[in-house]
Amino acid sequence: MSTTPLQERRAKEALQAARRATERDKARRQEPQKRCASCGAPVHHEPQEGEGLPCGH
């Protein structure tokens, strides 16, 4: 049984999408979310010099 060009293209696109999703998941796992050392609240961005965290620490 042979495949049509459309089936081949769809299979190739599905494989590429799966690879992109895998790479995205790997990137997310490699960067653990930073947390406040005092209370454990998530830190979405590092404060500037002299600024505190949004949680008050």
N, C-alpha and C positions, 0 to 999 in steps of 0.2 A: 504494500500500500504506500503510495507516494504522497507527499504533502504538497499543498499548493503554495505559491509565493505568498499569498495572504496569510496562511497559517504559519509559514516560516517567519514572516515579519512580526506577527503577533507574539510568537514565542520569543523572538529576539527582544522585543520591547518589554515583555514581561520579565525576562531575565535581567535586563538593564535596570528596570524599576526595582527588582528585588535586591540587586547589588547596591543601588543608591540607598535604599532603606537600611540595608545592613551597615553601610558606612555611616549613615546618620546615627544609628543606634550605638555603634562603637564610639563615635565622637561624644555622645551624651554620657556614656558610661565612663569615659576617661576623665571627664571634668566633674568631680563631685561638687555638689553645691556647697558654697562656703556658708558657715554658720557662726553665730555669735558664740564666743567661748564662754560667756557668762550664763546665757539663758537658752542657747540653742536655736534662736530664731534665725530663719534664712536671711542671708545677706545678698541682696540682688546687685548691689554695686558697692565698691569700696568707698568709704567716706574720705573727703579731702582732709588735709592736715588741719587739726583743730576742730574737726566736726565729729560728732558722735554717730553711732548707728541709729537707725529709725526706732529701734526697740528701747533706746535711752541709755545704752551702754557705750 
